[in-house]
Amino acid sequence: MLEKIKKANDIKKIPVENLPQLAKEIRRQLIETVSRTGGHLASNLGAVELTIALHYVYTLPRDKIIWDVGHQSYTHKILTGRHDVFDTLRQEGGISGFPRRSESTCDVWDSGHSSSSISAGLGYVRARDLNHENYHVVSVIGDGALTGGMAYEALNNAAQLKTNFVIVLNDNNMSISKNVGGMHNYLAQLRTSPYYVDLKENVKERLEKKPGGDELVMRIRRTKNSIKQLVIPGMFFEDMGITYLGPVDGHNIRAMIEAFRTAERMKGPVLVHVVTQKGRGYQPAVHHPERFHGASPFDLRNGVPLDNGVTTYTDIFSTVMVKMGDRNPKVCAVTAAMEEGTGLKRFANHFPDRFFDTGIAEEHAVTFAAGLALGGRIPIVAVYSAFLQRAYDQILDDVCLQNLHVILCVDRAGFVGPDGATHNGCFDLSYLSMMPNMTVMAPKNKWELSDMVKFAVDSDGPVAIRYPKGAAWDGLSDHREPVEKGRAEVISRGHGIALLAIGSMVQTACAVADSLRKDGFDPTVVNMRFVKPFDEELLRELSGDHDLFVTLEENVRTGGFGEQVAAFVCEEQLPVRVRIEAVPDIFIHHATVARQREKAGLDPETIAQDIREHLPA
């Protein structure tokens, strides 16, 4: 069946009775490909039949399907002409792991972050109506993404619509109450039948045309609501003015096709509640959906990761958090639906009453942590760098303005590899260091991460620690000076050129120094540790026998560490030139982390050559 899918809408040529076979073939391809490339497996396995049904009902690219987060869009890619290149998934030059408008006209929204699909879909609907165009808009959102506040803002706004807008709730964890009993099943079947919908719409339209009809419609609605609250699922949406259809078996293609065809005929916003199983079709993913949410390459036979045994910065953080919890009963941990991803699962097991998962709600997580701090606790908020961006206002106004002791542990800072531009954490040094009262630091290796967490717990005021994805560097183990606020650590002292590196770039600086020494130079290597406040006293001292400062950071140039050093040198009128090595003003797409650094000009060879070309005459 899969060989018949060459382009969008080819699926419509396949008889409905053959679609389950197509689903099996797609699942096989998903499992085999992701086992080699890594990727979001569990969510995609759960959405196979759902995607097939959507593509069978709607016509792409005329109709618009918007995927929330986009990590479940692999089947969508296969069904829209990317089957033959699917083995390039998440590889440099290959297809992205998320929808990309540059990749296909059937990808209508560049997603990667959560809870945005309903807002984007509503924008499409309003544009469609203003342009007097005729196409359908479908926003697919998971029950996890529905924990994000932005989704409710959009639902509230969408309730005002008088034209068709379909929202598909992909419920793969039954977080919306499980529906049981014959009455629930009967009502679900009744509400998805076209006869029910036609009757409802015709009666409503006729009544509204009569004198006093609007009031009569409202009275009927209020009367029936008192009964529906007791027996009909989805009343939360109905009360907002959004028609609810479902629940529908998300692995019954025929049932979903019927539900979607019903939904596309209705006026106003419609929510179709589809119940799916995460990881369906691959038992390791069914049993461990969190592990296979964002999986690294694995053994197809048993699902065991191929890189198992590598100690990551997240692993180090996980260990030190348990130690902090043991030592200090005031320490609490907060995350936004990333218990396992941020390494807090062990802390949650040891101290369940001091662990808080806010769902996909970074803004709430930060302000909640501010409240914990005011209540006498020491909250440690662990969030990926790319997701912490969404809590910018809360960090500034709720934490920094009040100078509260909230610790931000910023995981996956810098480049993240195959997840690409939406997940690269290359902006946090800039936006965090511009905030008054904030302390910003980054460790050079695994031991320094442990020391910095301990330092942060014993500190006052807002503190941010950023560290990269992947294996924790175990180099420079003999350099472990105590962490003191605003004090850097000199790794090797030379003259002429000073390499001022922050966090992950210390390892790079050491490699650059080795390269320059072969040319007869004797560079100084400094582990700056702190971006704010940085070691001004050391820079003044170094300016005495150095004429070039080279700053190295895995962060955008604008507003970053390098620009702060350059501004300081200018203000102090130090007799030193400053060369900034940072991420350029572009988005860098999916590749390995090493290749992303090369594209940014942050590999040791490029930096060393750049220094040679810009040495003072």
C-alpha positions in Angstrom: 0.0 0.0 0.0 2.7 2.4 0.9 4.3 2.2 -2.5 1.1 3.8 -3.9 1.6 7.0 -2.0 3.8 9.2 -4.2 2.3 12.6 -3.4 -0.4 14.3 -1.3 -3.9 13.0 -1.7 -2.8 9.6 -3.2 -4.3 8.1 -0.1 -7.8 8.8 -1.4 -7.3 6.2 -4.2 -6.9 3.4 -1.6 -10.2 1.7 -0.5 -11.1 2.3 3.1 -10.9 -1.4 3.9 -7.2 -1.4 2.9 -6.2 1.6 5.2 -5.4 -0.6 8.2 -2.8 -2.4 6.1 -1.4 1.0 5.1 -1.2 1.8 8.8 0.8 -1.3 9.5 3.3 -0.5 6.7 3.7 3.0 8.0 4.4 1.8 11.5 7.0 -0.6 10.2 8.7 2.3 8.4 8.5 4.6 11.4 10.1 2.0 13.8 12.9 1.0 11.4 13.8 4.6 10.5 13.7 6.1 14.0 15.8 3.2 15.3 18.6 4.5 13.0 18.1 8.2 13.1 16.5 8.8 16.5 13.4 10.9 16.8 10.0 11.1 18.4 8.7 7.6 18.1 6.0 7.0 20.7 3.9 10.0 19.7 4.1 9.2 16.0 3.2 5.5 16.5 0.0 6.7 18.3 -1.0 9.1 15.6 -0.8 6.8 12.5 -4.5 6.1 12.0 -5.4 9.6 13.1 -3.2 11.1 10.4 -4.5 8.6 7.8 -8.1 9.6 8.5 -7.3 13.3 8.3 -5.6 12.9 5.0 -8.5 10.7 3.7 -11.1 13.4 4.5 -9.2 16.6 3.8 -7.5 17.7 0.6 -3.9 19.1 0.9 -2.5 21.6 0.5 -5.8 23.4 -0.1 -7.0 22.4 3.4 -4.7 23.3 6.3 -3.6 20.7 8.9 -1.7 22.4 11.8 0.2 20.1 14.1 0.8 21.2 17.6 4.5 20.8 18.6 4.8 18.9 15.3 6.7 15.9 16.8 3.8 13.6 15.7 3.9 14.6 12.0 6.0 11.8 10.6 3.0 10.0 9.0 1.9 13.3 7.6 5.3 13.6 5.9 5.1 10.1 4.5 1.6 10.7 3.1 2.7 14.0 1.4 5.4 12.8 -1.0 8.3 12.3 1.4 8.2 8.5 1.7 11.2 8.0 -0.5 13.4 10.4 1.5 12.1 9.5 5.0 15.3 7.7 5.8 17.0 11.2 5.8 14.9 12.1 8.8 16.7 14.6 11.1 19.9 14.2 9.1 21.8 17.1 7.8 20.3 18.0 4.4 17.4 15.6 5.0 13.9 16.2 6.2 13.2 17.8 9.5 11.6 16.0 12.5 9.0 18.8 12.6 6.7 20.4 9.9 8.6 22.9 7.8 7.0 25.2 5.2 10.2 25.2 3.2 10.0 21.4 2.9 6.4 21.0 1.5 3.4 23.1 0.7 1.5 20.6 2.8 3.3 21.8 5.9 1.5 25.1 6.7 3.0 25.9 10.1 6.6 25.7 11.3 6.1 24.1 14.7 8.4 22.7 17.4 7.0 24.2 20.6 3.7 23.4 22.3 0.2 24.9 22.6 0.3 27.1 19.5 -1.8 25.2 17.0 -5.2 26.5 17.9 -4.0 30.1 17.8 -2.4 29.6 14.4 -5.4 27.7 13.1 -7.7 30.5 14.2 -5.5 33.0 12.4 -5.8 30.9 9.2 -9.6 30.8 9.7 -10.0 34.6 10.1 -7.7 35.2 7.0 -9.8 32.6 5.0 -13.0 34.4 5.9 -11.6 37.9 5.2 -10.3 36.7 1.8 -13.7 35.0 1.0 -11.9 31.7 0.4 -13.2 28.2 0.9 -11.0 25.7 2.6 -10.9 23.8 5.9 -8.6 24.4 8.8 -7.7 21.6 11.3 -5.6 22.1 14.4 -4.3 18.9 16.0 -3.4 19.3 19.6 -2.4 16.7 22.2 -3.8 16.4 25.7 -0.3 17.2 26.9 -0.1 20.5 24.9 -3.6 21.3 26.2 -1.9 22.0 29.6 -0.4 25.1 28.1 -2.2 28.3 28.9 -1.9 29.6 25.3 -4.2 26.8 24.1 -7.0 28.1 26.5 -6.5 31.6 25.3 -7.0 30.4 21.8 -10.1 28.3 22.7 -11.6 31.2 24.4 -11.1 33.4 21.3 -12.2 30.6 18.9 -15.6 30.3 20.7 -16.7 33.5 18.9 -16.4 32.0 15.4 -19.5 31.6 13.2 -17.6 29.6 10.5 -16.1 26.2 10.5 -12.9 25.5 12.5 -12.0 21.9 13.5 -9.8 21.2 16.6 -8.7 17.6 17.0 -7.8 16.7 20.6 -5.4 13.7 20.4 -5.8 12.2 23.8 -3.2 9.6 24.3 -3.1 9.5 28.1 -6.7 9.8 29.1 -6.1 13.0 31.0 -9.6 14.0 30.1 -11.8 11.7 32.2 -12.3 8.2 31.0 -15.8 7.7 29.6 -17.6 4.5 30.6 -21.0 2.9 30.4 -23.6 2.4 27.7 -25.1 5.9 27.9 -21.7 7.5 27.2 -21.2 5.3 24.1 -24.7 5.9 22.9 -24.4 9.7 23.2 -21.0 9.6 21.5 -22.5 7.8 18.5 -25.6 10.1 18.5 -23.5 13.3 18.5 -21.3 12.2 15.7 -24.2 11.3 13.4 -25.0 13.7 10.5 -28.7 13.4 11.4 -28.1 14.8 14.9 -26.0 17.7 13.6 -28.5 18.6 10.8 -31.4 18.6 13.3 -29.5 20.7 15.8 -28.4 23.3 13.2 -31.8 23.5 11.5 -33.7 23.9 14.7 -31.3 26.6 16.0 -31.5 28.6 12.7 -35.3 28.5 12.5 -35.7 29.6 16.1 -33.3 32.5 15.8 -35.3 33.9 12.8 -38.5 34.2 15.0 -39.2 37.1 17.3 -37.6 36.4 20.6 -35.9 33.4 19.1 -32.4 34.2 20.5 -33.8 34.2 24.1 -35.6 30.9 23.4 -32.4 29.3 22.1 -30.6 30.4 25.2 -33.3 29.1 27.6 -33.3 25.7 25.8 -29.5 25.6 26.0 -29.5 26.4 29.7 -32.1 23.7 30.4 -30.4 21.0 28.5 -27.0 21.9 29.9 -28.1 20.9 33.4 -28.7 17.4 32.1 -25.6 17.3 29.8 -23.3 18.2 32.6 -24.2 14.8 34.2 -23.8 12.5 31.3 -22.1 14.1 28.3 -18.3 14.2 28.0 -16.7 17.4 26.7 -19.0 19.8 28.5 -16.1 22.1 29.3 -15.8 22.8 25.6 -19.6 23.0 25.0 -19.9 25.5 27.8 -17.3 27.7 26.0 -19.4 27.5 22.8 -17.3 24.8 21.1 -19.2 21.8 19.8 -17.8 18.6 21.1 -17.7 15.3 19.1 -16.5 12.1 20.6 -14.8 10.4 22.2 -13.7 8.5 19.1 -11.4 5.5 18.9 -8.2 6.9 17.5 -7.2 3.6 16.0 -10.5 3.0 14.2 -10.0 4.7 10.8 -13.7 4.4 9.7 -15.0 6.0 12.9 -12.6 8.9 12.6 -13.4 9.5 9.0 -17.1 9.7 9.9 -16.3 12.1 12.8 -14.2 14.4 10.6 -16.7 14.4 7.8 -19.3 15.4 10.4 -17.1 18.1 11.8 -16.3 19.7 8.5 -20.0 20.3 7.8 -20.6 22.2 11.0 -20.7 26.0 11.5 -18.5 27.4 14.2 -15.7 25.7 16.2 -15.8 22.0 16.6 -13.6 19.8 18.8 -13.2 16.2 17.9 -11.9 14.1 20.9 -9.8 11.2 19.6 -8.4 8.7 22.0 -5.1 7.1 21.0 -2.4 4.9 22.5 1.1 6.3 22.6 3.7 3.9 21.2 1.1 1.6 19.6 2.6 -1.2 17.6 6.0 -1.3 19.3 5.9 -2.8 22.8 9.0 -1.1 24.1 7.4 2.2 23.2 4.1 1.2 24.7 5.7 0.2 28.0 8.1 3.2 28.1 6.5 6.1 26.2 8.7 8.7 28.0 11.9 7.0 26.9 10.6 6.8 23.3 9.2 10.4 23.3 12.5 11.7 21.9 14.5 8.6 21.3 18.2 8.3 20.4 19.0 5.5 17.9 18.2 2.1 19.4 18.4 -1.7 19.0 15.3 -2.6 17.0 14.9 -5.9 18.7 14.6 -4.6 22.3 14.5 -0.8 22.2 17.7 -0.4 24.1 19.5 2.8 23.2 22.8 2.3 21.2 24.5 5.0 23.2 23.5 3.6 26.6 26.1 4.2 29.3 27.1 7.8 28.3 26.9 10.1 31.3 25.2 13.4 30.3 25.0 16.7 32.0 21.4 15.9 32.7 22.6 12.7 34.5 24.9 14.8 36.7 22.2 17.2 37.5 19.9 14.3 38.4 22.4 13.0 40.9 23.2 16.4 42.5 19.6 17.2 42.9 19.0 14.1 45.1 22.0 15.2 47.2 20.6 18.7 47.5 17.2 17.3 48.5 18.9 15.2 51.2 21.0 18.0 52.6 18.4 20.8 52.5 14.7 20.1 53.2 13.9 23.5 51.7 15.0 22.5 48.2 12.1 21.9 45.8 12.1 20.9 42.2 9.8 22.3 39.5 9.6 21.3 35.8 7.2 21.8 32.9 6.2 18.3 31.8 9.9 17.3 31.6 10.3 15.1 34.6 12.5 12.6 32.9 13.9 14.9 30.2 15.4 17.2 32.8 16.6 14.4 35.1 14.2 15.1 37.9 12.6 11.6 38.0 15.0 10.5 40.8 14.2 13.6 42.9 10.5 13.0 42.4 10.9 9.4 43.6 12.9 10.4 46.7 10.9 13.6 47.6 7.5 13.4 46.0 6.0 16.1 48.2 8.8 18.5 47.0 8.5 17.8 43.3 6.1 19.8 41.1 5.3 19.2 37.5 3.2 22.1 36.1 2.5 20.5 32.7 3.6 22.3 29.5 3.3 25.7 31.2 6.7 27.3 31.6 5.2 30.7 32.5 3.2 29.2 35.3 6.2 27.1 36.5 8.4 30.2 37.0 5.8 32.3 38.8 4.8 29.3 40.9 8.5 29.0 41.8 8.5 32.6 42.8 5.6 31.9 45.2 7.5 28.9 46.6 10.5 31.2 47.2 8.3 33.8 49.0 7.0 31.0 51.1 10.5 30.1 52.4 11.4 27.3 50.0 14.4 27.1 47.5 12.8 26.2 44.2 15.0 24.8 41.4 13.3 25.1 38.0 14.7 22.7 35.4 13.7 23.5 31.8 15.2 23.2 28.4 16.7 26.4 27.2 14.5 26.7 24.1 11.4 26.3 26.3 12.5 28.7 29.0 12.2 31.5 26.4 8.4 31.4 26.8 8.8 32.4 30.5 10.8 35.6 29.8 8.3 38.0 31.3 7.8 35.9 34.4 11.6 35.6 35.0 11.9 39.4 34.7 8.9 40.6 36.6 8.0 37.8 39.0 11.5 36.6 40.0 14.1 39.3 39.2 12.1 42.4 40.1 11.4 40.9 43.5 14.9 39.6 43.8 13.7 36.1 44.7 15.9 33.1 45.3 14.7 31.0 42.4 17.3 28.8 40.6 16.9 28.2 36.9 18.7 25.1 35.7 18.8 25.6 31.9 19.3 22.2 30.2 20.1 21.7 26.5 21.7 25.2 26.2 23.5 25.8 22.9 23.1 23.5 19.9 21.0 20.3 20.3 21.6 18.6 17.0 18.8 16.7 15.1 15.9 18.6 16.7 17.2 21.7 14.9 16.4 25.4 15.0 13.2 25.2 17.2 15.1 23.5 20.0 18.6 25.1 19.8 19.2 26.9 23.1 21.3 29.8 21.8 19.6 32.8 23.3 19.5 32.3 27.1 22.8 34.1 27.9 21.5 37.2 26.2 18.1 37.4 27.7 19.0 36.2 31.2 22.1 38.4 31.6 20.2 41.6 30.7 17.9 41.2 33.8 18.8 43.1 37.0 19.6 40.9 40.1 20.2 37.8 37.9 23.4 35.7 38.3 24.2 33.7 35.2 26.9 31.0 35.0 27.9 27.9 33.0 30.1 24.9 34.0 33.1 23.8 32.0 32.7 20.1 32.9 30.6 17.6 34.9 32.2 18.4 38.3 31.7 22.1 37.9 28.0 21.6 37.2 27.7 19.8 40.6 29.6 22.6 42.3 27.5 25.3 40.7 24.2 23.8 41.8 25.5 23.6 45.3 26.7 27.2 45.0 23.3 28.3 43.7 21.4 26.6 46.6 23.6 28.5 49.1 23.3 31.8 47.3 20.6 34.5 47.4 18.5 36.0 44.6 17.9 34.7 41.1 20.5 32.3 39.7 20.7 30.6 36.3 23.0 27.7 35.4 23.1 26.7 31.7 24.6 23.5 30.5 24.5 21.6 27.1 22.9 18.5 25.8 24.9 15.3 25.5 27.9 13.7 27.2 29.3 15.6 30.2 32.9 16.5 29.6 35.3 15.0 32.1 38.4 17.0 31.0 40.3 19.4 33.3 39.4 17.3 36.3 42.4 18.8 38.1 41.0 22.3 37.8 38.3 22.5 40.5 38.7 25.8 42.3 35.8 26.7 44.6 33.0 28.6 42.9 32.9 32.2 44.0 30.4 34.7 42.6 31.8 36.6 39.7 35.3 34.9 39.8 36.8 33.2 36.8 39.3 30.3 36.8 42.5 30.6 34.9 43.2 27.2 33.2 46.6 28.2 31.7 48.5 31.5 31.9 50.3 32.9 28.8 50.5 36.2 27.2 49.4 38.1 24.1 46.1 36.2 23.4 43.5 35.5 26.1 40.8 33.0 25.3 37.8 33.9 27.5 35.4 30.9 27.3 32.1 30.2 28.9 30.6 26.8 29.7 30.8 24.3 26.8 33.3 26.5 25.0 36.1 25.9 27.5 36.8 22.5 25.9 36.9 24.3 22.6 39.2 27.0 23.9 41.7 24.3 25.1 41.7 22.8 21.6 42.2 26.3 20.0 45.1 27.0 22.4 46.8 23.8 21.4 46.5 24.7 17.8 47.9 28.2 18.4 50.8 26.9 20.4 51.9 25.0 17.4 52.4 28.3 15.7 54.5 29.7 18.5 51.8 31.5 20.4 51.3 31.2 24.2 47.6 31.9 24.8 45.9 32.2 28.1 42.9 30.1 28.6 40.2 31.3 31.1 37.1 29.5 32.3 35.0 32.6 32.9 32.3 30.6 34.8 30.1 33.7 35.2 28.5 35.7 32.4 26.9 37.9 35.0 28.7 39.2 37.0 31.9 38.4 35.1 35.4 38.8 36.5 36.2 42.4 35.7 39.2 42.4 38.0 40.8 39.6 36.0 40.2 41.3 32.7 41.9 44.5 34.0 44.8 42.3 35.1 45.1 40.5 31.8 45.0 43.7 29.8 48.5 44.4 31.1 50.2 41.7 29.0 47.6 40.7 26.5 46.6 42.7 23.4 43.7 40.4 22.2 40.8 39.1 24.1 38.8 36.3 22.3 35.5 35.5 23.8 33.9 32.1 23.1 30.2 31.3 23.8 27.6 28.9 22.4 25.1 31.7 22.3 24.0 34.4 19.8 26.4 37.3 19.5 23.7 40.0 20.1 23.5 40.8 23.8 25.8 37.9 24.7 28.9 37.5 26.8 31.2 38.8 24.1 29.4 42.0 23.6 29.4 42.6 27.4 33.2 42.1 27.5 33.6 44.4 24.5 31.5 47.1 26.2 33.5 46.7 29.4 36.8 47.1 27.6 35.5 50.2 25.8 34.2 51.8 29.0 37.5 51.0 30.9 39.6 52.1 27.9 41.7 49.0 28.3 44.5 48.6 25.6 43.0 45.4 24.2 41.2 44.4 21.1 38.2 42.1 21.5 37.3 39.3 19.0 33.8 37.7 19.6 33.3 34.1 18.7 29.6 33.4 19.0 26.5 32.1 17.1 25.8 34.4 14.0 22.4 36.1 13.5 20.9 33.1 11.7 18.8 30.0 12.5 20.9 26.9 12.2 19.0 23.8 11.2 19.2 20.1 12.1 22.5 18.3 11.9 24.9 16.8 14.4 26.0 19.2 17.2 29.5 19.1 15.8 28.3 20.2 12.3 26.0 22.9 13.8 29.0 24.4 15.6 31.0 24.2 12.3 28.2 26.1 10.5 28.3 28.7 13.3 32.1 29.0 13.0 32.5 27.7 16.5 34.7 24.6 15.9 38.3 24.8 17.1 39.8 24.9 13.6 37.7 27.8 12.4 38.2 29.8 15.6 42.0 29.3 15.5 42.2 30.4 11.9 40.0 33.4 12.6 42.3 34.4 15.5 45.4 34.1 13.2 43.7 36.4 10.6 42.9 39.0 13.2 46.0 39.2 15.2 47.3 42.7 15.9 50.0 43.7 13.4 
